[in-house]
Amino acid sequence: MPAPLRIRRIQVIPLAIPMRFRFEHAAATRAVSDPVIVQLAAEAPYSHLIGYGETLARRYVTGETTETVCDDIIDLFTPHLLEFRASSFSEVVQYVHDLPSLIDGRLVNSARCAVELALLDLAGRVFSRRLSDVTGWLDLPGFEPPGCLGEARYSGVVIGGSPRKQAAALRLQRCYGLRDYKIKVATPGWETRLEQAQRALAAALRAGRATLRADANGAWRLEEARAASPTLERLGVCALEQPLSPSEDAKLRKLARSAKYDLIADESLLTLEDADEIITAGAVKVLNIRLAKNGGLLPALQMAHMALTRGLDVQLGCLVGETSILAAAGAAFLEACPKVRFVEGAYAPYLLRGDVTMKSLRFGRKGRMKPTADYGLGVAVDEDALRRFACETIKSIQL
């Protein structure tokens, strides 16, 4: 039997990575990415190995901030890590499965995600397992490698401050073979931007070689969403993400009855209990699952299983500013999940002015992603880049 895996050091590293352009939607505007990296170092005989996890906090989604995530990892999750001891990958998965998402009545999904991924990455390296191997323990029928990774196609994003730049960006993405596109709405001038996007994609949309979906980030009231529907439908939007705030979920059925597009749940979808309620309500056709929002890989896979077995579609989403660490975790999700409708992520090379891995994880032509080549997350972290982008508030605990 191999020597047990234990943790000797925890580091929590908040980053500030400049973005290539300002990103704006109805809930926030940002020009700097602010991921939090968790670094777990193993005790001997594995002291040469380190595991990495990543998360991003969004107060308007889970109620967490970068500061609360850093504090929670140190104050709330370190006691769990002090007790950690595992002699097999399956023991690690069991331990990770039991990590809490709710502590003292407060949701800590973002913090949990970073801790979970760091543990799975480290355990994968120690026990020579890939992250997608967690499905062997989770007992989710139909969820197993290679999943849908070979068929999944990452989405393009409608960006560009001027009509000329937006059209140029869309032409470039079309030339690269991307098929699915997402545009933010419910912000000033969204109708004009949507018109421009539809013109740029018109031929592909008519031929069924492209799709266009919209995201309101919960900014509309029911009357506003209904008023926007004719424009969305006329311009070929096939799905609308989070049209209403989570507090108005009960009104989604009224919108769904008249809309010709599908509804996607995002900010309303935080826990497995939320997923059950949304599916039971019957208005939403797609669940947008984001690892940092939903607590990590294991809760994300359980949520996807719930959706697919009850007739809904799954979207693998992302948070703006993710590095290649979270992109690798997203690829592991695809390697385990049998079916997705839309995929987002792996945007670090295109959105950020730097990454924290030796080689940025990016999708290839037609939005295809190849599996990572190594155990764990399968990416090599660049320690120099971590130091370069790190804020001054690095927290470290020697266990």
SESELO-480902 format. One record per residue (C-alpha): x, y, z; residue in one letter. Coordinates in steps of 0.5 Angstrom, whole numbers, plus 2048, in hexadecimal, padded with zeros to 3 digits. Each point is the difference from the previous one (the first is absolute). Layout:
<nodes>
{{X Y Z} a}
...
</nodes>
This chain:
<nodes>
{{800 800 800} m}
{{803 807 7FE} p}
{{802 805 806} a}
{{7FA 804 802} p}
{{7FF 807 7FD} l}
{{800 806 805} r}
{{800 807 7FF} i}
{{806 804 802} r}
{{7FF 807 7FE} r}
{{7FA 804 7FD} i}
{{801 807 7FD} q}
{{7FA 804 7FD} v}
{{802 805 7FB} i}
{{7FC 805 7FD} p}
{{802 803 7F9} l}
{{7FF 806 7FC} a}
{{800 7FF 7F9} i}
{{7FF 806 7FB} p}
{{7FB 7FE 7FA} m}
{{801 802 7F9} r}
{{7FA 804 800} f}
{{7FA 802 805} r}
{{7FB 7FB 801} f}
{{7F9 802 801} e}
{{7F9 7FD 802} h}
{{7FA 802 803} a}
{{803 7FE 807} a}
{{807 802 800} a}
{{805 803 7FC} t}
{{808 7FE 801} r}
{{806 802 7FD} a}
{{805 7FB 804} v}
{{7FF 7F9 802} s}
{{800 7FE 807} d}
{{800 7F9 801} p}
{{802 7FC 806} v}
{{805 7FB 800} i}
{{801 7FA 805} v}
{{807 7FD 801} q}
{{800 7F9 804} l}
{{807 7FD 801} a}
{{801 7F9 802} a}
{{804 7FD 806} e}
{{805 7FB 7FF} a}
{{801 7FB 7FC} p}
{{7FC 805 7FB} y}
{{803 806 802} s}
{{802 801 7F9} h}
{{7F9 801 7FE} l}
{{7FB 806 800} i}
{{7F9 800 7FE} g}
{{7FC 807 7FE} y}
{{7F9 802 800} g}
{{7FD 806 7FE} e}
{{7F9 804 801} t}
{{7FD 807 7FE} l}
{{7FC 803 805} a}
{{7F9 804 7FE} r}
{{7FC 804 805} r}
{{7FA 800 7FC} y}
{{800 7F9 7FF} v}
{{802 7FC 806} t}
{{801 806 805} g}
{{808 7FF 800} e}
{{805 804 7FF} t}
{{808 7FF 7FF} t}
{{801 802 807} e}
{{7FB 7FC 803} t}
{{802 7FA 7FC} v}
{{807 801 802} c}
{{7FE 800 807} d}
{{7FB 7FA 800} d}
{{806 7FC 7FD} i}
{{804 801 806} i}
{{7FB 801 805} d}
{{7FB 7FB 7FE} l}
{{803 7FB 7FC} f}
{{807 7FF 803} t}
{{7FD 7FC 806} p}
{{7FE 7FB 7FB} h}
{{807 800 7FC} l}
{{803 7FF 807} l}
{{7FC 7F9 800} e}
{{801 7FE 7F9} f}
{{804 7F9 7FF} r}
{{7FF 7FC 7FA} a}
{{803 7F9 7FE} s}
{{7FC 800 7F9} s}
{{7FD 805 7FB} f}
{{7F9 7FD 802} s}
{{801 802 807} e}
{{802 807 7FE} v}
{{7F9 800 7FB} v}
{{7FC 7FE 807} q}
{{804 806 804} y}
{{7FF 805 7FA} v}
{{7F8 7FE 800} h}
{{7FF 801 807} d}
{{803 807 800} l}
{{7FB 805 802} p}
{{7FD 805 7FB} s}
{{7FC 803 806} l}
{{803 803 806} i}
{{7FC 803 806} d}
{{7FA 801 7FB} g}
{{805 804 7FB} r}
{{801 7FD 7F9} l}
{{808 7FF 7FF} v}
{{800 7FD 7F9} n}
{{805 804 7FD} s}
{{805 7FF 806} a}
{{7FE 7F8 7FF} r}
{{802 800 7F9} c}
{{807 802 801} a}
{{801 7FB 805} v}
{{7FD 7FB 7FD} e}
{{804 801 7F9} l}
{{806 800 804} a}
{{7FF 7FA 804} l}
{{7FE 7FC 7FA} l}
{{806 803 7FC} d}
{{805 7FE 805} l}
{{7FD 7F9 801} a}
{{800 7FF 7F8} g}
{{807 801 800} r}
{{802 7FC 806} v}
{{7FB 7FA 7FE} f}
{{801 800 7F9} s}
{{7F9 802 7FE} r}
{{7FC 805 7FC} r}
{{7FB 805 803} l}
{{7FA 7FC 7FB} s}
{{802 7FA 804} d}
{{7FB 803 806} v}
{{7FB 7FD 7FC} t}
{{802 7F9 802} g}
{{7FE 801 807} w}
{{7FA 805 7FF} l}
{{7FC 7FB 7FD} d}
{{7FC 804 7FB} l}
{{7FE 7FB 7FA} p}
{{802 803 7F9} g}
{{806 804 803} f}
{{807 7FE 7FF} e}
{{806 801 7FB} p}
{{800 802 7FB} p}
{{7F9 804 801} g}
{{7FF 805 7FB} c}
{{806 803 7FF} l}
{{801 7FE 7F9} g}
{{7FA 803 7FE} e}
{{7FF 806 804} a}
{{801 807 7FD} r}
{{802 806 803} y}
{{7FC 806 7FF} s}
{{802 807 7FD} g}
{{7FF 806 804} v}
{{7FD 806 7FC} v}
{{805 806 802} i}
{{802 806 7FD} g}
{{7FF 808 802} g}
{{7FE 802 7F9} s}
{{7FC 7FD 7FB} p}
{{806 7FF 7FC} r}
{{804 7FD 805} k}
{{7FA 7FB 802} q}
{{800 7FE 7F9} a}
{{807 7FF 7FF} a}
{{800 7FC 807} a}
{{7FA 7FB 7FD} l}
{{803 7FF 7F9} r}
{{807 7FE 804} l}
{{7FC 7FB 804} q}
{{7FC 7FE 7FA} r}
{{806 7FE 7FC} c}
{{803 7FC 806} y}
{{7FA 7FC 800} g}
{{7FC 802 806} l}
{{7F9 7FE 7FF} r}
{{7FC 803 807} d}
{{800 807 802} y}
{{7FE 804 806} k}
{{7FE 807 801} i}
{{7FF 804 806} k}
{{7F9 804 800} v}
{{7FC 804 805} a}
{{806 806 800} t}
{{7FF 806 7FC} p}
{{800 7FF 7F8} g}
{{7FF 7F9 801} w}
{{7FB 800 7FA} e}
{{805 803 7FB} t}
{{806 7FB 802} r}
{{7FB 7FA 7FF} l}
{{7FE 803 7F9} e}
{{807 801 7FE} q}
{{802 7F9 803} a}
{{7FA 7FD 7FC} q}
{{802 803 7FA} r}
{{808 7FD 800} a}
{{7FD 7F9 802} l}
{{7FA 801 7FB} a}
{{802 7FB 7FB} a}
{{802 7FB 805} a}
{{7FA 800 804} l}
{{7FB 7FF 7FA} r}
{{804 7FA 7FE} a}
{{800 7FD 807} g}
{{808 801 801} r}
{{800 804 806} a}
{{7FC 802 806} t}
{{7FF 807 804} l}
{{7FE 800 807} r}
{{7FF 806 805} a}
{{801 801 807} d}
{{7FC 805 804} a}
{{804 7FF 807} n}
{{7F9 800 803} g}
{{800 808 7FF} a}
{{7F8 800 7FD} w}
{{7FA 800 803} r}
{{7FA 7FB 7FD} l}
{{7FD 806 7FC} e}
{{807 802 7FD} e}
{{802 7F9 7FE} a}
{{7F9 7FF 7FC} r}
{{801 807 7FD} a}
{{807 7FE 7FE} a}
{{7FE 7F9 7FD} s}
{{7FE 802 7F9} p}
{{807 803 7FF} t}
{{803 7FA 803} l}
{{7FC 7FB 7FB} e}
{{800 804 7FA} r}
{{808 800 801} l}
{{800 7F9 800} g}
{{802 7FF 808} v}
{{7FF 7F9 802} c}
{{801 800 807} a}
{{7FF 806 805} l}
{{805 7FF 807} e}
{{7FD 803 806} q}
{{7FB 805 7FE} p}
{{7FD 801 807} l}
{{803 801 807} s}
{{800 7FA 804} p}
{{7FB 803 804} s}
{{7FB 800 7FA} e}
{{801 7F9 7FE} d}
{{7F9 7FE 802} a}
{{7FE 805 7FA} k}
{{805 7FC 7FB} l}
{{7FA 7FB 7FE} r}
{{7FC 806 7FD} k}
{{806 802 7FC} l}
{{801 7F9 7FD} a}
{{7F9 7FF 7FE} r}
{{801 806 7FB} s}
{{807 800 7FE} a}
{{803 7FC 7FA} k}
{{806 7FF 803} y}
{{803 7FC 806} d}
{{801 802 807} l}
{{807 7FF 803} i}
{{801 800 808} a}
{{806 803 802} d}
{{800 805 807} e}
{{7FA 7FC 802} s}
{{804 7FA 800} l}
{{805 7FF 806} l}
{{7FE 7F9 803} t}
{{7FD 7FA 7FF} l}
{{7FA 802 803} e}
{{800 806 7FC} d}
{{800 7FB 7FA} a}
{{7FB 7FC 802} d}
{{7FB 806 801} e}
{{802 802 7F9} i}
{{7FF 7FA 7FD} i}
{{7F9 7FF 803} t}
{{7FD 807 7FF} a}
{{801 7FE 7F8} g}
{{802 807 7FD} a}
{{807 7FF 7FF} v}
{{803 7FB 7FB} k}
{{807 801 801} v}
{{805 800 807} l}
{{806 804 7FF} n}
{{805 7FD 805} i}
{{806 804 802} r}
{{805 7FC 804} l}
{{802 806 804} a}
{{7F9 802 801} k}
{{7FD 7F9 802} n}
{{806 7FE 805} g}
{{805 7FC 7FB} g}
{{800 7FA 7FC} l}
{{7FC 7FB 804} l}
{{7FA 804 801} p}
{{800 802 7F9} a}
{{800 7F9 7FD} l}
{{7FA 7FE 805} q}
{{7FC 806 7FE} m}
{{801 7FE 7F8} a}
{{7FE 7F9 802} h}
{{7FA 803 803} m}
{{7FE 804 7FA} a}
{{802 7FB 7FB} l}
{{7FC 7FB 803} t}
{{7FA 804 801} r}
{{800 803 7F8} g}
{{803 806 801} l}
{{807 803 7FC} d}
{{806 802 803} v}
{{805 806 7FF} q}
{{807 800 803} l}
{{801 807 801} g}
{{805 804 803} c}
{{802 806 804} l}
{{803 806 7FC} v}
{{808 800 802} g}
{{801 7F9 801} e}
{{807 7FD 7FF} t}
{{802 7FA 7FD} s}
{{800 7FC 807} i}
{{7F8 801 800} l}
{{800 7FF 7F8} a}
{{803 7F9 801} a}
{{7FB 7FE 806} a}
{{7FB 802 7FA} g}
{{803 7FB 7FB} a}
{{800 7FB 806} a}
{{7F8 801 801} f}
{{7FF 7FF 7F8} l}
{{805 7FA 801} e}
{{7FB 7FD 805} a}
{{7F9 803 7FD} c}
{{7FD 7FC 7FA} p}
{{7FC 806 7FD} k}
{{800 808 800} v}
{{7FC 805 7FC} r}
{{805 806 801} f}
{{807 800 803} v}
{{804 807 802} e}
{{807 801 803} g}
{{807 7FF 7FE} a}
{{800 807 7FE} y}
{{806 802 804} a}
{{805 801 7FA} p}
{{7FB 805 7FD} y}
{{7FD 804 806} l}
{{806 800 804} l}
{{807 804 800} r}
{{803 7FA 803} g}
{{7FF 7F9 803} d}
{{802 7FB 805} v}
{{802 7FA 7FD} t}
{{806 7FF 7FC} m}
{{7FC 7FE 7FA} k}
{{7F9 804 7FF} s}
{{7FA 7FB 7FF} l}
{{7FC 802 7FA} r}
{{7FB 7FD 7FB} f}
{{802 7FE 7F9} g}
{{7FD 801 7FA} r}
{{7F8 7FF 800} k}
{{800 801 807} g}
{{803 7F9 802} r}
{{804 7FF 806} m}
{{805 7FA 801} k}
{{801 7FC 806} p}
{{806 803 805} t}
{{806 7FB 7FF} a}
{{802 7FF 808} d}
{{7FC 7FE 806} y}
{{7FC 804 805} g}
{{7FE 807 7FC} l}
{{805 7FE 7FB} g}
{{803 807 800} v}
{{807 803 802} a}
{{800 806 804} v}
{{805 806 7FF} d}
{{802 802 807} e}
{{803 806 7FD} d}
{{7FA 802 7FD} a}
{{7FC 7FF 807} l}
{{805 805 804} r}
{{7FF 805 7FA} r}
{{7F9 800 800} f}
{{7FF 7FF 808} a}
{{7FD 805 804} c}
{{804 802 807} e}
{{7FB 7FC 804} t}
{{802 7F9 7FF} i}
{{7FF 7FC 806} k}
{{804 7F9 802} s}
{{7FF 7FB 805} i}
{{805 7FB 802} q}
{{7FC 7FA 802} l}
</nodes>
